[in-house]
Structures are given as structure tokens and as C-alpha cells.
Amino acid sequence: MAEDIQSILSITDKGMTKAVEHLESELVKIRAGKANPAMLDGIMVEYYGNPTPIQQVANVSVLDARTITLQPWEKNMIQPIEKAIQQSNIGINPQNDGAIIRLFLPPLTEERRKELVKRCNSEGEHAKVSVRNIRRDSIEQIKKLQKDGLSEDACKDAEKSVQEVTDKFINLIEKHLSAKEKEIMVV
């Protein structure tokens, strides 16, 4: 029975870690005023009939704090890359000179900053919901163990451990959100 509880706690920890990692990857995609190649993560380009990540068809680099450049490895890929960026809805219009695509990031207005903070908070809420769902599933498994003969005290201790892990991850999510909000609101 003790191994079962350790297994549940281990699975709980792994699941909550994945939820926080997902939040981190989503927060990186939200721009905070500085050019960041990670903003283009998830944008797929049609490459010979296959959707391909933009980083696999072009060299992505940061020219300065407000400019990202994309240099396609094949000249015929400029139009599809441009089209993919426009369709991705990241709020940036690509400009191409026939060889290089430049993405100029406009300065963020106060209103846009607040929208980005709301989006961050929405992502954070999704992460918290995931963590709470994992907690609920873990506690249900503990209750099943109690029905199978685990003592009530052991169940209470296990539930307390699950709650402590949950609190730890909720606090971690809050720290990520406040750091990102601070980063976005700095002018």
C-alpha cells in the first residue's frame, strides 16, 4: 500500500510539472516588447506539401530589440513563410526584400500590454485547472485504496501530501505569471 501511495504522489508530481512546463512554453510565445525567436514557435510553413516548423525552413535571428529576421534556405520559400506568419495571427506584418523577411515589432501600447497580461493570466488559469484536475484524480485514487483496505490515517496523510504538492505548483504558476506580467508592463 505504501508503494501505491508513493506511485500516486510521483505521478501527481510529474503531471503537475508538465502543466507548469506547458505554461512556461506558452508564456515564452507571448511577446513582452523585445524581439524573441520563440515568438515564432508553433508557426508551420507549407514545405513541399508538408507542414514544417518555420525554424526548419529558414534561419531565424534577432537583429535588434525590435526586429526579427528570417533568411529562407530556399528562395522559393519566401512567399509561403510570409503567408504562414500572416495567418498565425501574432500581430506582425512581415516585410520581405526578395532575400530576407523582416519582422518589425511595434512598440507596445498600454492597452496592448494589458491585453497581453490578460492572455498570460488566461494561460495561467489553464495551468491551475490542470494542476487541480491532477489533484482530484490523485485523491480519487487514494480513496479507492482506502476502500481496498488502506487505513484512514494513511489516506489523510496521503491527501495532505497531494495538497502540499498542489500548493507548491500553484505558487510556482503564480511566480511565473507575476514575472511575465512585470516583464510585459516594463516600458
HELIX and SHEET records of a PDB file:
HELIX    1   1 ALA A    2  LYS A   29  1                                  28    
HELIX    2   2 PRO A   37  LEU A   40  5                                   4    
HELIX    3   3 ILE A   54  GLN A   56  5                                   3    
HELIX    4   4 LYS A   75  MET A   77  5                                   3    
HELIX    5   5 ILE A   78  GLN A   87  1                                  10    
HELIX    6   6 GLU A  110  LYS A  147  1                                  38    
HELIX    7   7 GLU A  152  MET A  185  1                                  34    
SHEET    1   A 2 MET A  44  TYR A  47  0                                        
SHEET    2   A 2 ASN A  50  PRO A  53 -1                                        
SHEET    1   B 4 ALA A  58  ASP A  64  0                                        
SHEET    2   B 4 THR A  67  PRO A  72 -1                                        
SHEET    3   B 4 ILE A 101  PHE A 104 -1                                        
SHEET    4   B 4 PRO A  94  ASN A  96 -1                                        
END                                                                             
